[in-house]
Amino acid sequence: MTAVFAVWEGLSRGWGVDHPLLLWLLPLALLPLVATAFRRRGIPSATLVPDDPLSRAMAAGLRAAGTFAILALVLGIAGLHRREQSVQREGNGAHLVLLLDRSSSMDNSFADRAPTGDQESKSAAAKRLLAEFVARRPHDRIAVAAFSTSPMPVLPLTDHHEVVQAAIDAIDRPGLAFTDVGRGLALAFSYFADDTAEASRAVLLVSDGAALIDRRVQDALRDAAARTPVHLYWLFLRSRGARGIYDVPASGDDTAQANPERHLHLFLQSLGVPYRAFEATSPQAVAEAITEIDRQETQPIRYIERIPRRDLAHPAFLIAGLAVVLLLAAKLAERRLRPAAASSATPAANPAKPSPAGPAPATDPRRAA
């Protein structure tokens, strides 16, 4: 009973079984310590047997093998497993929101036409480089959002990067017509509303254009930036020949209707949060910008690593099988003392004694015939 309670106490600390009632069979593991399947032979005197440490060690090992065989078999049948755990670790990273433009213009190349030959569309280049970016940052918690005609929540903050990679794989699907970047940014800021972790927070906006932002949306963004300080990055995928966000037009043309990208840049600068824009006109420039963002967001971070449940029934059956094979081999190798042959154990018969009347007369061969 003591062994059962000891095992149960150990199982309750991170370990578990699917069928706890089977643990009552664990005392059977004590049987090899009091009984044996091998032949016992008595000896006339213990002083006649020389000291043999090897034999003593082998006997102890065979008893231990029997105990382990029963113990492992019972635990395997009971469904031994390691429970799911959460372990707090430290590393370098951040909480990131990837805000992706899914307007139809992202399906064009950087030359602002349908890609041909070995050309990449802007969405395909962003997909490839963002996947590499996420793979280099295993400690980040990452969310994914998109926007086009309206904002589209894709994935909340998570540390399951395989899900993030799946979300990134979908960004090169055919896009829609418009670019509502204002409400997309509002959605990205909302991802941090319930985030209380002490970690660097950042929004990475990936877009090839902008549009007018409603005044009410601007006010909502300023309020969100004041309540939730974040680092804001804009990766502007500019088509060749298009106006850049740093180009200052003539005074009469410097309006939000004529230059929405430049005025979005000016608005983001006015939010009062750390902000940086990267203007890229080729996949190589996009890669350089993402590398720089990767270098900027490398602050110490505490994160929770979830270790999934691990089934240990199969390893237990393997241990039980190996122990049984060892016992079987020892049983087959056991020597048996064969009884001496009957001919050597029985004394030879005494020769016939001569008759008192004298020797028997010789038989005539002819008469016998």
C-alpha positions as CSV (number, residue, x, y, z in Angstrom):
1,M,0.0,0.0,0.0
2,T,2.9,2.3,0.8
3,A,4.2,1.9,-2.7
4,V,0.8,2.7,-4.2
5,F,0.5,6.0,-2.3
6,A,4.1,6.9,-3.1
7,V,3.5,6.4,-6.8
8,W,0.2,8.3,-6.6
9,E,1.9,11.3,-4.9
10,G,4.5,11.3,-7.6
11,L,2.0,11.1,-10.3
12,S,0.0,14.1,-8.9
13,R,3.0,16.4,-9.5
14,G,3.0,16.7,-13.3
15,W,2.3,13.1,-14.0
16,G,-1.0,11.3,-14.5
17,V,-2.7,8.1,-15.6
18,D,-5.9,7.5,-17.5
19,H,-7.0,4.6,-15.3
20,P,-6.0,5.3,-11.6
21,L,-7.7,2.1,-10.2
22,L,-5.2,-0.1,-12.0
23,L,-2.5,1.3,-9.7
24,W,-3.8,-1.1,-7.0
25,L,-1.9,-3.8,-9.0
26,L,1.4,-2.2,-8.2
27,P,2.1,-4.3,-5.1
28,L,2.5,-7.2,-7.5
29,A,5.9,-5.8,-8.4
30,L,7.1,-7.1,-5.0
31,L,6.6,-10.7,-6.1
32,P,10.0,-11.2,-7.7
33,L,11.6,-10.2,-4.4
34,V,10.0,-13.1,-2.5
35,A,9.6,-15.7,-5.2
36,T,11.5,-16.8,-8.3
37,A,10.8,-18.7,-11.5
38,F,14.2,-20.3,-11.4
39,R,15.1,-23.7,-9.8
40,R,16.3,-23.7,-6.3
41,R,18.9,-26.3,-5.2
42,G,20.0,-27.1,-1.7
43,I,23.6,-27.6,-0.7
44,P,24.9,-29.7,2.2
45,S,26.9,-26.9,3.7
46,A,27.2,-23.2,2.8
47,T,31.0,-23.5,3.5
48,L,31.3,-25.7,0.4
49,V,30.2,-22.9,-1.9
50,P,32.9,-20.3,-2.8
51,D,32.1,-16.6,-2.7
52,D,30.8,-15.6,-6.1
53,P,30.0,-11.8,-6.4
54,L,29.1,-12.2,-10.1
55,S,26.4,-14.7,-9.4
56,R,25.0,-12.6,-6.5
57,A,24.9,-9.6,-8.8
58,M,23.1,-11.5,-11.6
59,A,20.6,-12.8,-9.1
60,A,19.8,-9.3,-7.9
61,G,19.6,-8.1,-11.4
62,L,17.1,-10.8,-12.4
63,R,14.9,-9.9,-9.4
64,A,15.1,-6.2,-10.3
65,A,14.2,-7.1,-13.9
66,G,11.1,-9.0,-12.7
67,T,10.1,-6.0,-10.5
68,F,10.6,-3.5,-13.4
69,A,8.7,-5.7,-15.8
70,I,5.6,-5.8,-13.6
71,L,5.8,-2.2,-12.6
72,A,6.2,-0.9,-16.2
73,L,3.4,-3.2,-17.4
74,V,1.0,-1.9,-14.8
75,L,1.8,1.7,-15.5
76,G,1.5,1.1,-19.3
77,I,-1.9,-0.4,-18.9
78,A,-3.0,2.4,-16.6
79,G,-2.1,5.0,-19.3
80,L,0.9,6.7,-17.8
81,H,1.5,10.2,-19.2
82,R,3.2,13.5,-18.5
83,R,0.6,16.3,-18.1
84,E,0.5,19.5,-20.1
85,Q,2.7,22.1,-18.4
86,S,3.4,25.8,-18.6
87,V,6.9,26.9,-17.9
88,Q,8.0,30.6,-17.6
89,R,11.1,31.3,-19.5
90,E,13.1,34.4,-20.4
91,G,14.4,35.5,-23.8
92,N,14.5,38.4,-26.3
93,G,11.4,39.4,-28.2
94,A,8.2,41.4,-28.2
95,H,4.5,41.2,-28.6
96,L,3.8,42.0,-32.3
97,V,0.8,42.6,-34.4
98,L,1.3,42.1,-38.1
99,L,-1.2,44.4,-39.9
100,L,-1.3,43.3,-43.6
101,D,-2.8,45.2,-46.5
102,R,-5.0,42.9,-48.6
103,S,-6.1,45.4,-51.2
104,S,-5.9,44.2,-54.9
105,S,-2.9,46.5,-55.6
106,M,-0.8,44.1,-53.4
107,D,-1.2,41.4,-56.1
108,N,0.8,43.5,-58.5
109,S,4.6,43.6,-58.7
110,F,6.7,46.5,-57.6
111,A,6.5,47.7,-61.2
112,D,2.7,48.1,-60.6
113,R,1.6,45.4,-63.0
114,A,0.7,41.8,-62.9
115,P,3.9,39.8,-62.1
116,T,5.3,37.8,-65.0
117,G,8.2,35.3,-65.3
118,D,10.3,35.3,-62.1
119,Q,8.7,38.5,-60.7
120,E,7.1,38.4,-57.3
121,S,4.0,40.3,-56.4
122,K,4.2,42.6,-53.4
123,S,2.0,40.2,-51.3
124,A,4.2,37.2,-52.3
125,A,7.4,39.0,-51.3
126,A,5.9,40.1,-48.0
127,K,4.7,36.6,-47.3
128,R,8.1,35.1,-47.9
129,L,10.0,37.7,-45.9
130,L,7.5,37.8,-43.0
131,A,7.7,34.0,-42.7
132,E,11.5,34.2,-42.3
133,F,11.0,37.1,-39.8
134,V,8.7,35.1,-37.6
135,A,11.0,32.0,-37.8
136,R,13.9,34.1,-36.4
137,R,11.8,35.2,-33.4
138,P,10.8,32.1,-31.5
139,H,10.0,34.0,-28.2
140,D,7.5,36.5,-29.7
141,R,3.8,36.5,-29.2
142,I,2.4,37.5,-32.5
143,A,-1.1,38.5,-33.8
144,V,-2.2,38.8,-37.4
145,A,-4.8,41.3,-38.7
146,A,-5.6,42.4,-42.2
147,F,-7.6,45.2,-43.9
148,S,-9.0,46.1,-47.2
149,T,-12.5,47.3,-47.6
150,S,-12.9,46.7,-43.9
151,P,-10.6,45.4,-41.1
152,M,-10.3,41.6,-40.7
153,P,-9.1,40.0,-37.5
154,V,-7.2,36.9,-38.4
155,L,-5.3,35.7,-35.3
156,P,-5.1,37.0,-31.7
157,L,-1.8,37.2,-29.8
158,T,-0.3,33.7,-29.6
159,D,3.0,32.0,-29.1
160,H,2.0,29.1,-31.4
161,H,4.1,30.1,-34.4
162,E,2.9,27.3,-36.6
163,V,-0.5,29.0,-36.6
164,V,1.1,32.4,-37.3
165,Q,2.9,30.9,-40.3
166,A,-0.4,29.5,-41.6
167,A,-1.9,32.9,-41.3
168,I,1.0,34.5,-43.2
169,D,0.7,31.9,-45.9
170,A,-2.8,33.2,-46.7
171,I,-1.8,36.8,-47.4
172,D,-1.1,36.3,-51.1
173,R,-4.7,35.3,-51.8
174,P,-6.5,37.7,-54.2
175,G,-7.3,40.9,-52.5
176,L,-10.2,43.4,-52.6
177,A,-10.5,46.8,-54.0
178,F,-10.1,49.4,-51.2
179,T,-7.6,50.3,-48.4
180,D,-9.2,51.2,-45.1
181,V,-5.9,51.6,-43.3
182,G,-7.5,53.7,-40.5
183,R,-9.8,51.1,-39.2
184,G,-7.1,48.5,-39.7
185,L,-4.8,50.4,-37.4
186,A,-7.6,50.7,-34.8
187,L,-8.1,46.9,-34.9
188,A,-4.3,46.4,-34.4
189,F,-4.3,48.7,-31.4
190,S,-7.2,46.8,-29.9
191,Y,-5.2,43.6,-29.8
192,F,-3.2,45.1,-26.9
193,A,-6.2,46.2,-24.8
194,D,-6.1,43.1,-22.6
195,D,-2.3,42.5,-22.8
196,T,-0.9,43.1,-19.3
197,A,2.5,41.5,-19.8
198,E,5.6,43.5,-19.2
199,A,6.9,43.3,-22.8
200,S,7.7,45.5,-25.7
201,R,4.6,46.0,-28.0
202,A,4.9,46.8,-31.6
203,V,2.6,47.1,-34.7
204,L,4.1,46.3,-38.1
205,L,2.0,47.8,-40.9
206,V,2.7,46.3,-44.3
207,S,0.9,48.2,-47.0
208,D,1.5,49.6,-50.5
209,G,-0.8,52.6,-50.1
210,A,-3.3,54.5,-48.0
211,A,-6.6,56.3,-48.1
212,L,-8.3,59.1,-46.3
213,I,-8.8,58.4,-42.6
214,D,-12.1,59.6,-41.1
215,R,-11.8,62.3,-38.4
216,R,-13.5,60.1,-35.9
217,V,-11.1,57.2,-36.6
218,Q,-8.2,59.6,-36.2
219,D,-9.5,60.6,-32.8
220,A,-9.9,56.9,-31.8
221,L,-6.4,56.1,-32.9
222,R,-5.0,59.0,-30.8
223,D,-6.9,57.8,-27.8
224,A,-5.7,54.2,-28.3
225,A,-2.1,55.3,-28.7
226,A,-2.3,57.3,-25.5
227,R,-3.8,54.4,-23.5
228,T,-1.6,51.7,-25.1
229,P,1.9,52.9,-25.9
230,V,3.3,50.8,-28.8
231,H,6.2,50.9,-31.3
232,L,4.8,51.6,-34.7
233,Y,6.5,50.5,-38.0
234,W,5.2,51.1,-41.5
235,L,6.7,49.0,-44.2
236,F,5.6,51.0,-47.3
237,L,5.8,48.8,-50.4
238,R,6.0,51.6,-52.9
239,S,5.5,50.9,-56.6
240,R,8.2,52.2,-58.9
241,G,7.3,55.7,-60.2
242,A,4.8,56.3,-57.4
243,R,5.2,59.2,-55.0
244,G,7.1,58.4,-51.8
245,I,6.1,59.4,-48.3
246,Y,9.1,61.7,-48.0
247,D,8.4,63.5,-51.3
248,V,7.1,67.1,-50.6
249,P,4.9,68.2,-53.5
250,A,4.0,71.7,-54.5
251,S,2.0,73.6,-52.0
252,G,-1.2,73.3,-53.9
253,D,-0.9,69.5,-54.3
254,D,0.0,68.7,-50.7
255,T,-3.5,67.4,-49.7
256,A,-4.6,64.2,-48.2
257,Q,-6.7,63.5,-51.2
258,A,-3.8,63.9,-53.6
259,N,-1.1,62.3,-51.4
260,P,-2.7,59.9,-49.0
261,E,0.5,58.0,-48.2
262,R,2.4,61.1,-47.3
263,H,-0.4,62.4,-45.0
264,L,-0.8,58.9,-43.4
265,H,3.0,59.2,-42.6
266,L,2.5,62.6,-41.1
267,F,-0.5,61.4,-39.1
268,L,1.4,58.4,-37.7
269,Q,4.2,60.8,-36.7
270,S,1.7,62.8,-34.7
271,L,0.4,59.9,-32.6
272,G,3.1,60.4,-29.9
273,V,4.4,56.8,-30.0
274,P,7.8,55.6,-31.3
275,Y,7.3,55.4,-35.1
276,R,9.5,54.6,-38.0
277,A,8.7,54.2,-41.7
278,F,10.5,52.1,-44.3
279,E,10.1,52.7,-47.9
280,A,10.8,49.7,-50.1
281,T,10.7,49.5,-53.9
282,S,12.0,45.9,-54.3
283,P,12.0,42.6,-52.5
284,Q,15.6,43.3,-51.5
285,A,14.6,46.6,-49.9
286,V,11.8,44.8,-48.0
287,A,14.2,42.2,-46.7
288,E,16.5,45.0,-45.4
289,A,13.7,46.8,-43.7
290,I,12.4,43.7,-42.0
291,T,16.0,42.9,-40.8
292,E,16.2,46.4,-39.3
293,I,12.8,45.9,-37.5
294,D,14.0,42.6,-36.2
295,R,17.1,44.3,-34.8
296,Q,15.0,47.0,-33.1
297,E,12.6,44.7,-31.3
298,T,15.0,42.6,-29.3
299,Q,14.2,43.5,-25.7
300,P,14.3,41.0,-22.8
301,I,10.9,39.3,-22.4
302,R,9.3,36.8,-20.1
303,Y,7.2,34.3,-21.9
304,I,5.2,31.1,-21.0
305,E,6.2,28.0,-22.9
306,R,3.5,25.4,-23.0
307,I,4.7,21.8,-23.0
308,P,2.1,19.5,-24.4
309,R,1.0,16.2,-22.8
310,R,3.4,13.3,-23.5
311,D,2.1,9.7,-23.7
312,L,4.5,7.4,-21.7
313,A,2.5,4.1,-22.1
314,H,4.5,3.0,-25.1
315,P,7.9,3.6,-23.4
316,A,6.6,1.7,-20.4
317,F,5.6,-1.3,-22.5
318,L,9.0,-1.2,-24.2
319,I,10.7,-1.4,-20.8
320,A,8.5,-4.2,-19.7
321,G,9.2,-6.1,-22.9
322,L,13.0,-5.7,-22.5
323,A,12.8,-7.0,-18.9
324,V,10.7,-10.0,-19.9
325,V,13.2,-10.8,-22.7
326,L,16.0,-10.7,-20.2
327,L,14.2,-13.0,-17.9
328,L,13.3,-15.4,-20.7
329,A,16.9,-15.5,-21.9
330,A,18.1,-16.2,-18.3
331,K,15.5,-19.0,-18.0
332,L,16.6,-20.7,-21.2
333,A,20.2,-20.5,-20.2
334,E,19.5,-22.1,-16.8
335,R,21.6,-25.3,-16.4
336,R,19.8,-28.5,-15.4
337,L,21.6,-31.4,-13.6
338,R,20.9,-34.5,-15.5
339,P,20.6,-37.8,-13.5
340,A,23.5,-40.3,-14.0
341,A,23.0,-43.0,-16.5
342,A,21.4,-46.2,-15.2
343,S,24.2,-48.3,-16.5
344,S,26.8,-46.4,-14.4
345,A,24.6,-46.3,-11.3
346,T,23.7,-50.0,-11.1
347,P,26.5,-52.5,-10.1
348,A,27.5,-55.2,-12.5
349,A,25.7,-58.6,-12.1
350,N,27.7,-61.3,-10.3
351,P,28.8,-64.3,-12.5
352,A,26.9,-67.5,-12.0
353,K,28.3,-69.7,-9.3
354,P,29.3,-73.2,-10.4
355,S,26.9,-76.0,-9.6
356,P,27.8,-78.2,-6.6
357,A,27.6,-81.2,-8.9
358,G,30.4,-79.9,-11.0
359,P,30.6,-78.2,-14.3
360,A,27.7,-78.7,-16.7
361,P,28.5,-81.1,-19.5
362,A,29.2,-79.7,-22.9
363,T,26.3,-79.8,-25.3
364,D,26.8,-81.8,-28.5
365,P,26.3,-79.5,-31.4
366,R,25.0,-82.2,-33.6
367,R,22.3,-83.0,-31.0
368,A,21.3,-79.4,-30.6
369,A,20.9,-79.1,-34.3
